[in-house]
């Protein structure tokens, strides 16, 4: 069950971010600043990311059922994937407009631009404080929550860039600076989107979780005295902080009559060394015809 305090902090973060989104969108329109509007677009993705995080945390707490035996943990990954795709499309639109404005600069009201960006910076720092505490309360904060933190961190840097751009325009009258800042914000958005979409797809394809090596898992389990061979090994992530494993383990004669002890030892090793807590282990005393570490599953 997720802590109500975590959800409350996420709700506060969403509310603050939405207010600044509205202020930056209005300020960007009044100041005719693409950089400020791009920061507002980034804020929009922050609101989406935080809202999806809240939704995913709520749904992940629902129990499994006959039709969804793993429950709703994967909603976290779907939310992160949607968020990443939205982020990428938003970045492309900003880059397109930035290119057009670079070659045909438009006047920008820099005092409004700077003032609104400062408000956005202060709010982003406050939201980061909320999310920092939220992440601290989670033993392994999830992919979607981590992505939300990256979003807000990127937006904090973007706000700083918009402030600097506004100062440059105020001092020099170089209106093309606005387009350059907007393009930089868009590139930050695209970098975040690439990482988020890539990791989400990796989990949806049931890839081996980042930081876990099948060979290391094999070596660790083969170091148990009664285990002779590990094969048919599969490791995947149900969501970003719940890892699962299934394997065949052939035990030697010394292990006969100790199957429950051996299974418990294997489970403890997996949990302690690799944070793998959901396991299915088939113990064997005779070769089963499968000797490879992994298997080639036919479509």
ChimeraX commands (.cxc) that place a marker at each C-alpha (Angstrom):
marker #1 position 0.00,0.00,0.00 radius 0.5
marker #1 position 1.36,3.41,-0.96 radius 0.5
marker #1 position 1.78,6.01,1.78 radius 0.5
marker #1 position -0.94,8.73,1.76 radius 0.5
marker #1 position 1.85,11.25,2.47 radius 0.5
marker #1 position 3.50,10.39,-0.87 radius 0.5
marker #1 position 0.24,10.98,-2.73 radius 0.5
marker #1 position -0.36,14.28,-0.92 radius 0.5
marker #1 position 3.08,15.57,-1.87 radius 0.5
marker #1 position 2.50,14.55,-5.48 radius 0.5
marker #1 position -0.84,16.39,-5.44 radius 0.5
marker #1 position 0.84,19.53,-4.08 radius 0.5
marker #1 position 3.54,19.26,-6.75 radius 0.5
marker #1 position 0.90,18.91,-9.48 radius 0.5
marker #1 position -1.03,21.93,-8.22 radius 0.5
marker #1 position 2.04,24.17,-8.01 radius 0.5
marker #1 position 3.31,23.10,-11.42 radius 0.5
marker #1 position -0.08,23.68,-13.05 radius 0.5
marker #1 position -0.30,27.22,-11.67 radius 0.5
marker #1 position 3.13,28.09,-13.07 radius 0.5
marker #1 position 2.24,26.42,-16.37 radius 0.5
marker #1 position -0.67,28.83,-16.70 radius 0.5
marker #1 position 1.53,31.80,-15.69 radius 0.5
marker #1 position 4.27,30.88,-18.19 radius 0.5
marker #1 position 1.81,30.26,-21.02 radius 0.5
marker #1 position 0.18,33.67,-20.40 radius 0.5
marker #1 position 3.55,35.36,-19.90 radius 0.5
marker #1 position 4.98,33.78,-23.03 radius 0.5
marker #1 position 2.03,35.02,-25.06 radius 0.5
marker #1 position 2.23,38.54,-23.63 radius 0.5
marker #1 position 6.02,38.72,-24.03 radius 0.5
marker #1 position 5.97,36.95,-27.43 radius 0.5
marker #1 position 8.71,34.67,-26.06 radius 0.5
marker #1 position 9.09,31.24,-27.64 radius 0.5
marker #1 position 11.61,30.32,-24.92 radius 0.5
marker #1 position 9.01,31.03,-22.24 radius 0.5
marker #1 position 6.30,29.18,-24.19 radius 0.5
marker #1 position 8.67,26.21,-24.60 radius 0.5
marker #1 position 9.26,26.26,-20.85 radius 0.5
marker #1 position 5.47,26.27,-20.41 radius 0.5
marker #1 position 5.32,23.25,-22.73 radius 0.5
marker #1 position 7.92,21.59,-20.54 radius 0.5
marker #1 position 5.77,22.45,-17.53 radius 0.5
marker #1 position 2.82,20.82,-19.29 radius 0.5
marker #1 position 4.79,17.59,-19.60 radius 0.5
marker #1 position 5.74,17.96,-15.92 radius 0.5
marker #1 position 2.05,18.11,-14.99 radius 0.5
marker #1 position 1.37,15.09,-17.21 radius 0.5
marker #1 position 4.30,13.18,-15.74 radius 0.5
marker #1 position 3.32,13.94,-12.14 radius 0.5
marker #1 position -0.34,13.12,-12.82 radius 0.5
marker #1 position 0.59,9.83,-14.45 radius 0.5
marker #1 position 2.86,9.06,-11.50 radius 0.5
marker #1 position -0.04,9.66,-9.11 radius 0.5
marker #1 position -2.36,7.52,-11.24 radius 0.5
marker #1 position 0.22,4.74,-11.50 radius 0.5
marker #1 position 0.84,4.76,-7.74 radius 0.5
marker #1 position -2.90,4.52,-7.11 radius 0.5
marker #1 position -3.49,1.71,-9.60 radius 0.5
marker #1 position -0.37,-0.21,-8.53 radius 0.5
marker #1 position -1.89,-0.55,-5.08 radius 0.5
marker #1 position -4.86,-2.49,-6.44 radius 0.5
marker #1 position -4.73,-6.27,-5.87 radius 0.5
marker #1 position -4.35,-8.83,-8.64 radius 0.5
marker #1 position -7.31,-10.70,-10.04 radius 0.5
marker #1 position -8.11,-13.83,-12.02 radius 0.5
marker #1 position -7.64,-11.90,-15.26 radius 0.5
marker #1 position -4.66,-9.78,-14.09 radius 0.5
marker #1 position -2.55,-12.03,-11.91 radius 0.5
marker #1 position 0.26,-9.46,-11.61 radius 0.5
marker #1 position -2.15,-6.71,-10.64 radius 0.5
marker #1 position -1.72,-3.25,-12.13 radius 0.5
marker #1 position 1.99,-2.65,-11.60 radius 0.5
marker #1 position 2.58,-2.37,-15.35 radius 0.5
marker #1 position 0.44,0.79,-15.42 radius 0.5
marker #1 position 3.58,2.55,-14.19 radius 0.5
marker #1 position 5.41,1.52,-17.36 radius 0.5
marker #1 position 2.56,2.39,-19.72 radius 0.5
marker #1 position 2.28,5.80,-18.06 radius 0.5
marker #1 position 6.01,6.41,-18.45 radius 0.5
marker #1 position 5.90,5.35,-22.12 radius 0.5
marker #1 position 3.01,7.70,-22.92 radius 0.5
marker #1 position 4.77,10.48,-21.07 radius 0.5
marker #1 position 7.99,9.92,-23.03 radius 0.5
marker #1 position 6.22,9.94,-26.40 radius 0.5
marker #1 position 4.36,13.13,-25.46 radius 0.5
marker #1 position 7.64,14.70,-24.44 radius 0.5
marker #1 position 9.28,13.83,-27.76 radius 0.5
marker #1 position 6.43,15.23,-29.88 radius 0.5
marker #1 position 6.41,18.43,-27.84 radius 0.5
marker #1 position 10.15,18.84,-28.37 radius 0.5
marker #1 position 9.82,18.42,-32.15 radius 0.5
marker #1 position 7.15,21.13,-32.31 radius 0.5
marker #1 position 9.32,23.54,-30.30 radius 0.5
marker #1 position 12.38,22.86,-32.50 radius 0.5
marker #1 position 10.35,23.55,-35.64 radius 0.5
marker #1 position 9.08,26.87,-34.34 radius 0.5
marker #1 position 12.53,27.80,-32.98 radius 0.5
marker #1 position 14.09,27.26,-36.42 radius 0.5
marker #1 position 11.47,29.47,-38.06 radius 0.5
marker #1 position 11.93,32.24,-35.51 radius 0.5
marker #1 position 15.72,32.09,-35.64 radius 0.5
marker #1 position 15.70,33.19,-39.27 radius 0.5
marker #1 position 12.85,35.64,-38.73 radius 0.5
marker #1 position 13.32,36.98,-35.17 radius 0.5
marker #1 position 10.33,38.62,-33.51 radius 0.5
marker #1 position 10.42,41.29,-30.76 radius 0.5
marker #1 position 10.35,39.87,-27.22 radius 0.5
marker #1 position 9.32,41.71,-24.04 radius 0.5
marker #1 position 12.26,40.65,-21.90 radius 0.5
marker #1 position 11.13,42.05,-18.49 radius 0.5
marker #1 position 7.96,39.90,-18.58 radius 0.5
marker #1 position 10.04,36.97,-19.80 radius 0.5
marker #1 position 12.51,37.27,-16.92 radius 0.5
marker #1 position 9.86,37.84,-14.22 radius 0.5
marker #1 position 7.75,34.84,-15.19 radius 0.5
marker #1 position 10.83,32.61,-15.58 radius 0.5
marker #1 position 11.97,33.54,-12.06 radius 0.5
marker #1 position 8.55,32.54,-10.69 radius 0.5
marker #1 position 8.86,29.27,-12.61 radius 0.5
marker #1 position 12.34,28.63,-11.20 radius 0.5
marker #1 position 11.19,29.14,-7.61 radius 0.5
marker #1 position 8.22,26.82,-8.14 radius 0.5
marker #1 position 10.39,24.15,-9.75 radius 0.5
marker #1 position 12.72,24.20,-6.75 radius 0.5
marker #1 position 9.71,23.79,-4.44 radius 0.5
marker #1 position 8.39,20.88,-6.51 radius 0.5
marker #1 position 11.82,19.23,-6.48 radius 0.5
marker #1 position 11.74,19.48,-2.68 radius 0.5
marker #1 position 8.38,17.68,-2.60 radius 0.5
marker #1 position 9.57,14.97,-4.98 radius 0.5
marker #1 position 12.89,14.53,-3.18 radius 0.5
marker #1 position 11.03,13.69,0.02 radius 0.5
marker #1 position 8.67,11.43,-1.91 radius 0.5
marker #1 position 11.55,9.50,-3.45 radius 0.5
marker #1 position 13.25,9.29,-0.05 radius 0.5
marker #1 position 10.14,7.62,1.39 radius 0.5
marker #1 position 10.27,4.91,-1.30 radius 0.5
marker #1 position 12.82,2.11,-0.88 radius 0.5
marker #1 position 13.07,1.86,-4.66 radius 0.5
marker #1 position 11.17,4.75,-6.25 radius 0.5
marker #1 position 9.56,3.72,-9.51 radius 0.5
marker #1 position 10.41,4.59,-13.10 radius 0.5
marker #1 position 7.54,6.99,-13.49 radius 0.5
marker #1 position 8.36,8.86,-10.28 radius 0.5
marker #1 position 12.01,9.01,-11.31 radius 0.5
marker #1 position 11.00,10.34,-14.72 radius 0.5
marker #1 position 8.92,13.04,-13.01 radius 0.5
marker #1 position 11.96,14.13,-11.01 radius 0.5
marker #1 position 14.05,14.29,-14.20 radius 0.5
marker #1 position 11.29,16.34,-15.85 radius 0.5
marker #1 position 11.24,18.92,-13.10 radius 0.5
marker #1 position 15.04,19.00,-12.86 radius 0.5
marker #1 position 15.22,19.64,-16.60 radius 0.5
marker #1 position 12.59,22.35,-16.30 radius 0.5
marker #1 position 14.56,23.98,-13.48 radius 0.5
marker #1 position 17.58,24.21,-15.77 radius 0.5
marker #1 position 15.34,25.48,-18.57 radius 0.5
marker #1 position 14.01,28.25,-16.33 radius 0.5
marker #1 position 17.58,29.32,-15.59 radius 0.5
marker #1 position 18.30,29.35,-19.33 radius 0.5
marker #1 position 15.20,31.46,-20.03 radius 0.5
marker #1 position 16.24,33.98,-17.35 radius 0.5
marker #1 position 19.73,34.26,-18.85 radius 0.5
marker #1 position 18.24,34.60,-22.33 radius 0.5
marker #1 position 15.93,37.35,-21.13 radius 0.5
marker #1 position 18.86,39.24,-19.60 radius 0.5
marker #1 position 20.82,38.95,-22.88 radius 0.5
marker #1 position 17.84,40.29,-24.86 radius 0.5
marker #1 position 17.34,43.10,-22.36 radius 0.5
marker #1 position 20.99,44.18,-22.60 radius 0.5
marker #1 position 21.67,43.59,-26.32 radius 0.5
marker #1 position 18.37,43.43,-28.16 radius 0.5
marker #1 position 19.38,40.10,-29.75 radius 0.5
marker #1 position 15.89,38.66,-30.20 radius 0.5
marker #1 position 17.25,35.53,-31.88 radius 0.5
marker #1 position 18.53,34.48,-28.43 radius 0.5
marker #1 position 14.93,33.55,-27.60 radius 0.5
marker #1 position 14.92,30.93,-30.38 radius 0.5
marker #1 position 18.28,29.50,-29.28 radius 0.5
marker #1 position 17.07,29.09,-25.69 radius 0.5
marker #1 position 13.86,27.44,-26.93 radius 0.5
marker #1 position 15.87,25.01,-29.06 radius 0.5
marker #1 position 18.08,24.11,-26.07 radius 0.5
marker #1 position 15.00,23.42,-23.95 radius 0.5
marker #1 position 13.64,21.23,-26.75 radius 0.5
marker #1 position 16.89,19.23,-26.88 radius 0.5
marker #1 position 16.69,18.65,-23.11 radius 0.5
marker #1 position 13.12,17.40,-23.63 radius 0.5
marker #1 position 14.24,15.03,-26.40 radius 0.5
marker #1 position 17.08,13.63,-24.29 radius 0.5
marker #1 position 14.67,12.87,-21.46 radius 0.5
marker #1 position 12.13,11.37,-23.86 radius 0.5
marker #1 position 14.70,9.04,-25.43 radius 0.5
marker #1 position 15.77,7.65,-22.07 radius 0.5
marker #1 position 12.21,7.28,-20.82 radius 0.5
marker #1 position 10.82,5.60,-23.94 radius 0.5
marker #1 position 13.83,3.29,-24.24 radius 0.5
marker #1 position 13.62,2.03,-20.67 radius 0.5
marker #1 position 9.83,1.64,-20.84 radius 0.5
marker #1 position 10.03,-0.45,-24.02 radius 0.5
marker #1 position 12.83,-2.56,-22.51 radius 0.5
marker #1 position 10.59,-3.42,-19.54 radius 0.5
marker #1 position 7.53,-4.07,-21.73 radius 0.5
marker #1 position 9.64,-6.48,-23.81 radius 0.5
marker #1 position 10.54,-8.22,-20.53 radius 0.5
marker #1 position 14.22,-7.49,-20.93 radius 0.5
marker #1 position 16.68,-8.28,-18.16 radius 0.5
marker #1 position 16.52,-5.37,-15.66 radius 0.5
marker #1 position 19.29,-2.79,-15.91 radius 0.5
marker #1 position 22.16,-3.61,-13.58 radius 0.5
marker #1 position 21.48,-7.36,-13.52 radius 0.5
marker #1 position 23.63,-9.84,-15.47 radius 0.5
marker #1 position 22.35,-13.36,-16.17 radius 0.5
marker #1 position 25.93,-14.63,-15.88 radius 0.5
marker #1 position 26.29,-13.07,-12.45 radius 0.5
marker #1 position 23.00,-14.62,-11.34 radius 0.5
marker #1 position 24.19,-18.00,-12.65 radius 0.5
marker #1 position 27.54,-17.72,-10.83 radius 0.5
marker #1 position 25.87,-16.73,-7.58 radius 0.5
marker #1 position 23.44,-19.65,-7.64 radius 0.5
marker #1 position 26.07,-22.15,-8.76 radius 0.5
marker #1 position 28.13,-21.14,-5.71 radius 0.5
marker #1 position 25.53,-22.85,-3.50 radius 0.5
marker #1 position 27.17,-26.21,-2.64 radius 0.5
marker #1 position 24.14,-28.39,-3.45 radius 0.5
marker #1 position 23.49,-26.74,-6.84 radius 0.5
marker #1 position 25.20,-28.37,-9.83 radius 0.5
marker #1 position 23.68,-26.47,-12.71 radius 0.5
marker #1 position 21.42,-23.50,-13.44 radius 0.5
marker #1 position 19.56,-23.43,-16.76 radius 0.5
marker #1 position 16.34,-22.17,-18.38 radius 0.5
marker #1 position 16.99,-18.88,-16.61 radius 0.5
marker #1 position 14.66,-15.92,-17.14 radius 0.5
marker #1 position 14.82,-12.57,-15.33 radius 0.5
marker #1 position 12.43,-9.72,-16.06 radius 0.5
marker #1 position 10.79,-6.70,-14.46 radius 0.5
marker #1 position 7.09,-6.58,-13.65 radius 0.5
marker #1 position 7.58,-2.86,-13.10 radius 0.5
marker #1 position 10.67,-0.79,-12.43 radius 0.5
marker #1 position 11.09,-1.95,-8.82 radius 0.5
marker #1 position 9.67,-5.50,-8.83 radius 0.5
marker #1 position 11.94,-8.11,-10.41 radius 0.5
marker #1 position 10.92,-11.68,-11.21 radius 0.5
marker #1 position 12.85,-14.84,-12.04 radius 0.5
marker #1 position 12.18,-18.38,-13.15 radius 0.5
marker #1 position 14.81,-21.09,-13.50 radius 0.5
marker #1 position 15.63,-24.80,-13.37 radius 0.5
marker #1 position 18.22,-25.80,-10.75 radius 0.5
marker #1 position 19.77,-29.27,-10.79 radius 0.5
marker #1 position 20.91,-30.37,-7.35 radius 0.5
marker #1 position 23.47,-33.03,-6.44 radius 0.5
marker #1 position 23.07,-36.11,-4.25 radius 0.5
marker #1 position 23.99,-34.10,-1.16 radius 0.5
marker #1 position 20.93,-31.98,-1.76 radius 0.5
marker #1 position 18.48,-34.85,-1.76 radius 0.5
marker #1 position 15.96,-34.40,1.01 radius 0.5
marker #1 position 16.90,-30.70,1.41 radius 0.5
marker #1 position 14.79,-29.25,-1.37 radius 0.5
marker #1 position 12.98,-26.69,0.77 radius 0.5
marker #1 position 16.22,-25.54,2.39 radius 0.5
marker #1 position 17.92,-25.19,-1.00 radius 0.5
marker #1 position 14.94,-23.30,-2.46 radius 0.5
marker #1 position 14.96,-20.93,0.53 radius 0.5
marker #1 position 18.72,-20.38,0.13 radius 0.5
marker #1 position 18.28,-19.56,-3.56 radius 0.5
marker #1 position 15.45,-17.14,-2.82 radius 0.5
marker #1 position 17.46,-15.38,-0.11 radius 0.5
marker #1 position 20.51,-15.01,-2.36 radius 0.5
marker #1 position 18.39,-13.56,-5.18 radius 0.5
marker #1 position 16.67,-11.07,-2.87 radius 0.5
marker #1 position 19.88,-9.94,-1.15 radius 0.5
marker #1 position 22.17,-9.74,-4.18 radius 0.5
marker #1 position 19.82,-8.71,-6.98 radius 0.5
marker #1 position 16.58,-7.45,-5.39 radius 0.5
marker #1 position 14.72,-10.29,-7.14 radius 0.5
marker #1 position 11.76,-11.07,-4.89 radius 0.5
marker #1 position 9.29,-12.92,-7.13 radius 0.5
marker #1 position 10.72,-16.34,-8.03 radius 0.5
marker #1 position 9.67,-19.66,-9.55 radius 0.5
marker #1 position 12.36,-22.31,-9.05 radius 0.5
marker #1 position 12.15,-25.84,-10.40 radius 0.5
marker #1 position 14.53,-28.18,-8.60 radius 0.5
marker #1 position 15.74,-31.27,-10.49 radius 0.5
marker #1 position 17.82,-34.29,-9.61 radius 0.5
marker #1 position 18.25,-35.55,-13.19 radius 0.5
marker #1 position 19.13,-33.68,-16.41 radius 0.5
marker #1 position 15.90,-32.49,-18.06 radius 0.5
marker #1 position 17.29,-32.18,-21.58 radius 0.5
marker #1 position 17.85,-28.44,-21.24 radius 0.5
marker #1 position 21.42,-27.47,-20.45 radius 0.5
marker #1 position 21.77,-23.92,-21.79 radius 0.5
marker #1 position 21.54,-20.96,-19.45 radius 0.5
marker #1 position 18.79,-19.47,-21.60 radius 0.5
marker #1 position 16.45,-21.12,-24.07 radius 0.5
marker #1 position 15.41,-20.31,-27.63 radius 0.5
marker #1 position 11.65,-20.00,-27.41 radius 0.5
marker #1 position 9.92,-20.71,-30.70 radius 0.5
marker #1 position 7.26,-18.27,-31.87 radius 0.5
marker link #1:1,2 radius 0.2
marker link #1:2,3 radius 0.2
marker link #1:3,4 radius 0.2
marker link #1:4,5 radius 0.2
marker link #1:5,6 radius 0.2
marker link #1:6,7 radius 0.2
marker link #1:7,8 radius 0.2
marker link #1:8,9 radius 0.2
marker link #1:9,10 radius 0.2
marker link #1:10,11 radius 0.2
marker link #1:11,12 radius 0.2
marker link #1:12,13 radius 0.2
marker link #1:13,14 radius 0.2
marker link #1:14,15 radius 0.2
marker link #1:15,16 radius 0.2
marker link #1:16,17 radius 0.2
marker link #1:17,18 radius 0.2
marker link #1:18,19 radius 0.2
marker link #1:19,20 radius 0.2
marker link #1:20,21 radius 0.2
marker link #1:21,22 radius 0.2
marker link #1:22,23 radius 0.2
marker link #1:23,24 radius 0.2
marker link #1:24,25 radius 0.2
marker link #1:25,26 radius 0.2
marker link #1:26,27 radius 0.2
marker link #1:27,28 radius 0.2
marker link #1:28,29 radius 0.2
marker link #1:29,30 radius 0.2
marker link #1:30,31 radius 0.2
marker link #1:31,32 radius 0.2
marker link #1:32,33 radius 0.2
marker link #1:33,34 radius 0.2
marker link #1:34,35 radius 0.2
marker link #1:35,36 radius 0.2
marker link #1:36,37 radius 0.2
marker link #1:37,38 radius 0.2
marker link #1:38,39 radius 0.2
marker link #1:39,40 radius 0.2
marker link #1:40,41 radius 0.2
marker link #1:41,42 radius 0.2
marker link #1:42,43 radius 0.2
marker link #1:43,44 radius 0.2
marker link #1:44,45 radius 0.2
marker link #1:45,46 radius 0.2
marker link #1:46,47 radius 0.2
marker link #1:47,48 radius 0.2
marker link #1:48,49 radius 0.2
marker link #1:49,50 radius 0.2
marker link #1:50,51 radius 0.2
marker link #1:51,52 radius 0.2
marker link #1:52,53 radius 0.2
marker link #1:53,54 radius 0.2
marker link #1:54,55 radius 0.2
marker link #1:55,56 radius 0.2
marker link #1:56,57 radius 0.2
marker link #1:57,58 radius 0.2
marker link #1:58,59 radius 0.2
marker link #1:59,60 radius 0.2
marker link #1:60,61 radius 0.2
marker link #1:61,62 radius 0.2
marker link #1:62,63 radius 0.2
marker link #1:63,64 radius 0.2
marker link #1:64,65 radius 0.2
marker link #1:65,66 radius 0.2
marker link #1:66,67 radius 0.2
marker link #1:67,68 radius 0.2
marker link #1:68,69 radius 0.2
marker link #1:69,70 radius 0.2
marker link #1:70,71 radius 0.2
marker link #1:71,72 radius 0.2
marker link #1:72,73 radius 0.2
marker link #1:73,74 radius 0.2
marker link #1:74,75 radius 0.2
marker link #1:75,76 radius 0.2
marker link #1:76,77 radius 0.2
marker link #1:77,78 radius 0.2
marker link #1:78,79 radius 0.2
marker link #1:79,80 radius 0.2
marker link #1:80,81 radius 0.2
marker link #1:81,82 radius 0.2
marker link #1:82,83 radius 0.2
marker link #1:83,84 radius 0.2
marker link #1:84,85 radius 0.2
marker link #1:85,86 radius 0.2
marker link #1:86,87 radius 0.2
marker link #1:87,88 radius 0.2
marker link #1:88,89 radius 0.2
marker link #1:89,90 radius 0.2
marker link #1:90,91 radius 0.2
marker link #1:91,92 radius 0.2
marker link #1:92,93 radius 0.2
marker link #1:93,94 radius 0.2
marker link #1:94,95 radius 0.2
marker link #1:95,96 radius 0.2
marker link #1:96,97 radius 0.2
marker link #1:97,98 radius 0.2
marker link #1:98,99 radius 0.2
marker link #1:99,100 radius 0.2
marker link #1:100,101 radius 0.2
marker link #1:101,102 radius 0.2
marker link #1:102,103 radius 0.2
marker link #1:103,104 radius 0.2
marker link #1:104,105 radius 0.2
marker link #1:105,106 radius 0.2
marker link #1:106,107 radius 0.2
marker link #1:107,108 radius 0.2
marker link #1:108,109 radius 0.2
marker link #1:109,110 radius 0.2
marker link #1:110,111 radius 0.2
marker link #1:111,112 radius 0.2
marker link #1:112,113 radius 0.2
marker link #1:113,114 radius 0.2
marker link #1:114,115 radius 0.2
marker link #1:115,116 radius 0.2
marker link #1:116,117 radius 0.2
marker link #1:117,118 radius 0.2
marker link #1:118,119 radius 0.2
marker link #1:119,120 radius 0.2
marker link #1:120,121 radius 0.2
marker link #1:121,122 radius 0.2
marker link #1:122,123 radius 0.2
marker link #1:123,124 radius 0.2
marker link #1:124,125 radius 0.2
marker link #1:125,126 radius 0.2
marker link #1:126,127 radius 0.2
marker link #1:127,128 radius 0.2
marker link #1:128,129 radius 0.2
marker link #1:129,130 radius 0.2
marker link #1:130,131 radius 0.2
marker link #1:131,132 radius 0.2
marker link #1:132,133 radius 0.2
marker link #1:133,134 radius 0.2
marker link #1:134,135 radius 0.2
marker link #1:135,136 radius 0.2
marker link #1:136,137 radius 0.2
marker link #1:137,138 radius 0.2
marker link #1:138,139 radius 0.2
marker link #1:139,140 radius 0.2
marker link #1:140,141 radius 0.2
marker link #1:141,142 radius 0.2
marker link #1:142,143 radius 0.2
marker link #1:143,144 radius 0.2
marker link #1:144,145 radius 0.2
marker link #1:145,146 radius 0.2
marker link #1:146,147 radius 0.2
marker link #1:147,148 radius 0.2
marker link #1:148,149 radius 0.2
marker link #1:149,150 radius 0.2
marker link #1:150,151 radius 0.2
marker link #1:151,152 radius 0.2
marker link #1:152,153 radius 0.2
marker link #1:153,154 radius 0.2
marker link #1:154,155 radius 0.2
marker link #1:155,156 radius 0.2
marker link #1:156,157 radius 0.2
marker link #1:157,158 radius 0.2
marker link #1:158,159 radius 0.2
marker link #1:159,160 radius 0.2
marker link #1:160,161 radius 0.2
marker link #1:161,162 radius 0.2
marker link #1:162,163 radius 0.2
marker link #1:163,164 radius 0.2
marker link #1:164,165 radius 0.2
marker link #1:165,166 radius 0.2
marker link #1:166,167 radius 0.2
marker link #1:167,168 radius 0.2
marker link #1:168,169 radius 0.2
marker link #1:169,170 radius 0.2
marker link #1:170,171 radius 0.2
marker link #1:171,172 radius 0.2
marker link #1:172,173 radius 0.2
marker link #1:173,174 radius 0.2
marker link #1:174,175 radius 0.2
marker link #1:175,176 radius 0.2
marker link #1:176,177 radius 0.2
marker link #1:177,178 radius 0.2
marker link #1:178,179 radius 0.2
marker link #1:179,180 radius 0.2
marker link #1:180,181 radius 0.2
marker link #1:181,182 radius 0.2
marker link #1:182,183 radius 0.2
marker link #1:183,184 radius 0.2
marker link #1:184,185 radius 0.2
marker link #1:185,186 radius 0.2
marker link #1:186,187 radius 0.2
marker link #1:187,188 radius 0.2
marker link #1:188,189 radius 0.2
marker link #1:189,190 radius 0.2
marker link #1:190,191 radius 0.2
marker link #1:191,192 radius 0.2
marker link #1:192,193 radius 0.2
marker link #1:193,194 radius 0.2
marker link #1:194,195 radius 0.2
marker link #1:195,196 radius 0.2
marker link #1:196,197 radius 0.2
marker link #1:197,198 radius 0.2
marker link #1:198,199 radius 0.2
marker link #1:199,200 radius 0.2
marker link #1:200,201 radius 0.2
marker link #1:201,202 radius 0.2
marker link #1:202,203 radius 0.2
marker link #1:203,204 radius 0.2
marker link #1:204,205 radius 0.2
marker link #1:205,206 radius 0.2
marker link #1:206,207 radius 0.2
marker link #1:207,208 radius 0.2
marker link #1:208,209 radius 0.2
marker link #1:209,210 radius 0.2
marker link #1:210,211 radius 0.2
marker link #1:211,212 radius 0.2
marker link #1:212,213 radius 0.2
marker link #1:213,214 radius 0.2
marker link #1:214,215 radius 0.2
marker link #1:215,216 radius 0.2
marker link #1:216,217 radius 0.2
marker link #1:217,218 radius 0.2
marker link #1:218,219 radius 0.2
marker link #1:219,220 radius 0.2
marker link #1:220,221 radius 0.2
marker link #1:221,222 radius 0.2
marker link #1:222,223 radius 0.2
marker link #1:223,224 radius 0.2
marker link #1:224,225 radius 0.2
marker link #1:225,226 radius 0.2
marker link #1:226,227 radius 0.2
marker link #1:227,228 radius 0.2
marker link #1:228,229 radius 0.2
marker link #1:229,230 radius 0.2
marker link #1:230,231 radius 0.2
marker link #1:231,232 radius 0.2
marker link #1:232,233 radius 0.2
marker link #1:233,234 radius 0.2
marker link #1:234,235 radius 0.2
marker link #1:235,236 radius 0.2
marker link #1:236,237 radius 0.2
marker link #1:237,238 radius 0.2
marker link #1:238,239 radius 0.2
marker link #1:239,240 radius 0.2
marker link #1:240,241 radius 0.2
marker link #1:241,242 radius 0.2
marker link #1:242,243 radius 0.2
marker link #1:243,244 radius 0.2
marker link #1:244,245 radius 0.2
marker link #1:245,246 radius 0.2
marker link #1:246,247 radius 0.2
marker link #1:247,248 radius 0.2
marker link #1:248,249 radius 0.2
marker link #1:249,250 radius 0.2
marker link #1:250,251 radius 0.2
marker link #1:251,252 radius 0.2
marker link #1:252,253 radius 0.2
marker link #1:253,254 radius 0.2
marker link #1:254,255 radius 0.2
marker link #1:255,256 radius 0.2
marker link #1:256,257 radius 0.2
marker link #1:257,258 radius 0.2
marker link #1:258,259 radius 0.2
marker link #1:259,260 radius 0.2
marker link #1:260,261 radius 0.2
marker link #1:261,262 radius 0.2
marker link #1:262,263 radius 0.2
marker link #1:263,264 radius 0.2
marker link #1:264,265 radius 0.2
marker link #1:265,266 radius 0.2
marker link #1:266,267 radius 0.2
marker link #1:267,268 radius 0.2
marker link #1:268,269 radius 0.2
marker link #1:269,270 radius 0.2
marker link #1:270,271 radius 0.2
marker link #1:271,272 radius 0.2
marker link #1:272,273 radius 0.2
marker link #1:273,274 radius 0.2
marker link #1:274,275 radius 0.2
marker link #1:275,276 radius 0.2
marker link #1:276,277 radius 0.2
marker link #1:277,278 radius 0.2
marker link #1:278,279 radius 0.2
marker link #1:279,280 radius 0.2
marker link #1:280,281 radius 0.2
marker link #1:281,282 radius 0.2
marker link #1:282,283 radius 0.2
marker link #1:283,284 radius 0.2
marker link #1:284,285 radius 0.2
marker link #1:285,286 radius 0.2
marker link #1:286,287 radius 0.2
marker link #1:287,288 radius 0.2
marker link #1:288,289 radius 0.2
marker link #1:289,290 radius 0.2
marker link #1:290,291 radius 0.2
marker link #1:291,292 radius 0.2
marker link #1:292,293 radius 0.2
marker link #1:293,294 radius 0.2
marker link #1:294,295 radius 0.2
marker link #1:295,296 radius 0.2
marker link #1:296,297 radius 0.2
marker link #1:297,298 radius 0.2
marker link #1:298,299 radius 0.2
view
